[in-house]
Amino acid sequence: MCKVSVIIPVYNGESYLKQCLDSIIGQTLKEIEIICVNDGSTDRTEQILEKYAGENKHIHIINQENGGAGAARNAGLRIAKGEYLSILDGDDFFEPDMLEKAYKKAKESQAELLVFGSDQYYESDRQYKEVSWTIRRNALPPYRPMNYRTFTDNVFKVFVGWTWDKLFLRSFVEREKLFFQEQRTSNDLLFTFLAVVTAKRIEILDEILVHQRRENKKSLSNTRERSWTCFYEALLELREQLQERGFYSEMEQDYINYALHFSLWNLETLKGSKKEELYHILKKSWFRELGIEGKPESYFYIKGEYRKYEKIRNLSWRKYERENKE
């Protein structure tokens, strides 16, 4: 029986792929399959994958034209046979007992969604940095099982909208028809937050099991200026899915607060000439289209974010940029 299907989308990952695969092949849990989706790589990714697949029967390779990480993850989902799904990134690396511990905890709690701890690894100084904010423990109830209605904070900020620190019950994913947006970045936000909202049994494992690599200059998170509109498309699709599934009226305020938070984060972290373009389009239309415009200050949970929003509405780009450099 395959206990966990590991899905890894890879695009031009030759620099880190070996470390990633070694840390998955070396897992103490052996009843796994490793589905590597080569998303049209132009470097040595395909050769590395073929070599590993020739030496390990658990590895399956899907080669596809470049369609982005969302399309690659969906391709992996279509052939996965495991009881649970682990959807990872090809430049991260993992504790050798990550899947064993996560699977055991998920089975014991009958979890549809399990979230575990992580940290960040900085290559420049080979240091690990704590990231306690990936699980907002003070928002969780003291009892189990739990679901989004038992959270005491914004539903969309209790966990981060990525998949690699989570384990998903495959039958749950199929029942809820969860899928990834087929776009370059922010493609896992929809899948993750729909899982949080629809799961009836959520559990956490309070151990650091995955190490997220930082300072990879080729990573999607470091090249967002090439797909700077994706976060907005992700927010629109999330709202549409919440409406279709009958959740939106219940969590509209949480959604709008998160939409403001995520818009501000994207603006503040974007680099290059697209930053000014994003500033203008947020001000002109996106704040309105996301439901943020027209809401009073009392509607927003974090007053500092509301004040940033007001500053954007009232300042020219040059003045905004000058004030934020001071």
Protein Blocks (a to p, Z undefined) as FASTA:
>chain_A
ZZbdcddddehkllmmmmmmmmmmmpmblbbcdddddehiablmlmmmmmmmmmomkbcc
dddddebjklmmmmmmmmpcbfbdcdddfkbccdfklmmmmmmmmmmnopabdcdddddd
dfklopacddfklpcfklpcfbdcddfklpcbdfklmpccbfklcccdfklmmmnopacd
ddfbhklmmmmmmmmmmpmbdcdddddfbdcdehiakbmklmmmmmmmlmmmmmmmmmmm
mmmnopmmmmmmmmmmmmmmmmmmmmmmpgcjklmmmmmmmmmmmmmmnomgopafklpm
blmlmmmmmmmmmpcfklmmmmmmZZ
